[in-house]
């Protein structure tokens, strides 16, 4: 299900935006920055503090996750069934090992993991590619933009939202 393109994108850009639906059918989207792939059919993230997401998953386990390579403007839409794996669950230690290798600091804050069993994996790309856009040019343009944003952040006084 998860092909080489998807695997490489998730391993490089492990921030995914998880979409669930609430009791009224309204979307709920939350960013999760600790995704790892366990195999070609499952991925997970460390659950730290998303009670609404967990509530939605418990009642309606169908989720979608969007991953985006901001430099190439390519991405993925992964859909699947999510389930919560609590700290005391027998599967937790083995699943957490993949996360611990990247983010050992998250384990003390974790209430568990959310595992997503993948049912579809769809590649996405900006429509500009349909008109012949060059990936290298996109990457250069957006690398410059990210550099400019970082410079701005370093020199600007940051005010709370």
FENZI-V487666 format. One record per pair of residues at least 24 apart in sequence whose C-alpha atoms are under 6 Angstrom apart, sorted by the first residue. I is the first residue (numbers start at 1). GAP is how many residues later the second one is. D is the distance in whole Angstrom. If there is no record, write none. Layout:
BEGIN
i = (I I)
gap = (GAP GAP)
d = (D D)
END
This chain:
BEGIN
i = (1 1 2 16 16 16 17 17 18 18 19 19 20 22 41 41 42 42 42 43 43 44 44 44 45 45 46 47 47 47 47 48 48 48 71 71 72 72 72 73 74 74 75 75 76 76 76 77 77 78 78 79 79 79 80 80 80 80 81 81 82 82 83 83 84 84 85 85 86 87)
gap = (39 40 38 49 50 51 48 49 46 47 44 45 43 34 76 77 74 75 76 72 73 70 71 72 68 69 67 63 64 65 66 61 62 63 68 71 63 66 67 53 50 51 48 49 46 47 48 44 45 42 43 39 40 41 36 37 38 39 35 36 33 34 31 32 29 30 27 28 26 25)
d = (6 6 5 6 5 5 5 5 6 4 6 5 5 6 6 5 6 5 6 6 5 5 4 6 6 6 5 6 6 5 5 6 5 6 5 5 6 6 5 6 6 4 6 5 6 5 5 6 5 6 4 6 6 5 6 5 4 5 5 5 6 4 6 5 6 5 5 5 4 5)
END
